Structures are given as C-alpha cells and as structure tokens.
C-alpha cells in the first residue's frame, strides 16, 4: 500500500514538473524555428544572425489597406528601440514571381522601405510565416534574445495604436 502511494506521488510530481516546464517562456516549446529572409537591399537576415537581440517581424503585404499603419508602427518601434538590442523588420509575403497575381518587385518594396524608412524582408513563398504560425495578415511575431517566440499578434484593429501595443509587449520581453 505504502509503495503504491509513493509511486503515485512520484508520478504526480513528475507530471507537475513537466507541466511547469512546458509553460515557462523560453522552454523548447516556444523556440522559434530557424529561418532565413532576404532583404530587398540584397542582404540575408537569419535567425542565427539575430540571436542575442529581440526581434520584431511584422508580416504583411503592400496591397493591404492596413499596411500604412503597420509600417508606421514598425518605423516608430525601430526609432524608439534603436541601440537597445531590438531589431525591427517588415516582412513582405508577396510573391517574387512576375507570373503571380500577388507579385511585388524588389523595386516596389524598396520604394515602400524608403517611404517609411523601414527594413523590408521578403518571404515570397510564406515558408517563414508558416513556420512561425502566422495565419493572417497583418501579423507580428516577437522573438526574445534566446530565440524563443515571446509573443504573437494576429490581425490588426484599424483603430488600434499598434506601436503602443507593441511597445507594451516589447517592454515585457526586455
């Protein structure tokens, strides 16, 4: 009888500790997948090159009505967190194939980047956005310094102050 109680107690304690580990931010369940994205200026940004920084990836498309709001928030965050170990990017999910209906050329995206003074990356086949669990546009993913997904925002309220919302969430990660 005593052995059965001890065994049940040990099993319960193990199950409890596994449950705690699974809910801790930064545990293996929250690890961001490895990724590589090309900037419209030609440089490649990888998850490995960003390790040690907090990363904000704002996924969108230039044709979306909310792109202006999202780009302004990205610019504001980049300025606000400059020099504080935060990398902020806008990621175009538009195709880089001229045969696609969802096509955007690098020149068009460079013009958008210049207009909003933001760094624009390309995810033309949606591979990185899918890996990060982005299922709607616009969306934002925040990755902490250890390379874990710290927060995700799917969709966007057109009346919301995205920069303020992201600032609150970033301050929790920093």
N, C-alpha and C positions, 0 to 999 in steps of 0.2 A: 504494500500500500504506500509506504513512505517513498519507495523508488518511483512509483507511478506519479506521485505528486511532484517529486523533484524533477523528473523528466518533463512533465507538463510545464513546470515553472521555467526550466531552461529553454524549452521550445518557445514559450510565450516571450521570454526576454529576448531571444534571438529575433523573433518576428518583429518585436517592437523596435529593436535597434536597426533592423533593415528598413523599416518604415520611416524612421527618423532620418537615416542616411539618404533615402530616396527623396525626401522633401527639402533637404539642405541645398540652398542655391550653390552652384558650383560643383555639385556632385555629377557623376558621369552622365546621368540622365539629361542634364542641361547643357552638355558640351555641344558647342556649335560645330557643325561639320567643316571639314577642310574645304576651302574654296579659293578660286582664282577669278578675278574680274579684270577686264581690260578697260583702262581709262580712255576717253575719247582723244586724249592727247598722246595715246600710244603706250603709256606705262602700264604695267600689270601690278595689281594690288592683290596680295594673297593673305589668307588668314594667318599664315606663319609670320609674314612681314608686319602684321598688326598686333601680334602678341605683346602684351605689356601696355596696350592702350585700350581705352574704352572706345568702342566703335559704334557709330550710328549709321545704319544702312536704311535709307528711305527709298523704298521701291515704288516706281510709278511709270507713267507713260506721258510723253509730251502732249498728246491729244486729250488727256483727261482735263475736265474743267477745273479740278482741284489742284492741278499741277502748280499753278502760280502760288497758292497758299503754301503748299508743301515746300516749294523751292525757297520761298521767303523764310520759312521756318528753318530750313537747312542752313541758309546763309547766316541767319541770326545766331543759331547754335554754334556754327563754325567760328564766328567772331567772338561770341561770348566765352567759349571754352578754348580759344587759341592759347597754346603754351601750357595747357593743363592736362595733357595726355589724352585728349579726346579727338578722334578722327571722325569727321562727318562727311558722308557721301550721299549723293542722289544716284540711284541705280535705275537706268532705263531698261525696261523689259521688252522694248520694241525690237522687232526683227532687224537684222543687218543684211537681209536678203532683199534686193530691189523687187523681187517677184512676189513678195508678201504684201498683203493688204495692211499689215501692221508694221510697215517699214519706216525707219528713220535713219537718215545717213549720219555719219560722224560729223559732217559739216553742220547739219541742223542741230545736233546735240551740242556741238562746240559753241554755236551761237546762243543756245539756251544757257550753257555754262557761263559764258561771258556776261550775258544779261543779268544773271543772278549771282555772279561771282562765286560759283559753287563747283566742286569737283564732281564730274559726271562719269560714272562707270557704266559698262554695258553687261547685261545678262540677256542676250538676244534669244536664247532657247529656253530661258526660265529655269535652268538647272539649279542655280544657286538659290533662287527664291523658293523653289520647291523643296530643296534640302533644308531650308530654314523654316519651312511650314507656312510660307506666305500663300494665302489662298484668295486674297482680294487686293485690289489696287485702289487707292494708295495704301501702303502699309509701311511700318517702321519696325526694325529689329535693332535692339541694343545688345551688344556683346561686351561682357566685362573684360578686365585686364587679363584674366586667366583663360579667356577664350570660351566662356560659357554664355549661353543666351540668358541675359538678365531680364529682358522684357520684350514684349511684342505688342504692337498696336495695329489692329486690322481695320481697314476702312478709315474714314475721316469725316467728322462732323464739319460741314462747311462753315458753321458759325463759331467753332471752337478755335481757341488760340493754341495752335499746335506747338509753337515754340515754348509757350508757358508750360503746357502739358509735358513736353519732353524735358524741359529744364527740371521740373519736379522729379521726374523719373531718373534723370541722369544724376541728380544730386544724391539720390539713394544709392546709386552704384558707385559713385566716387567716394 
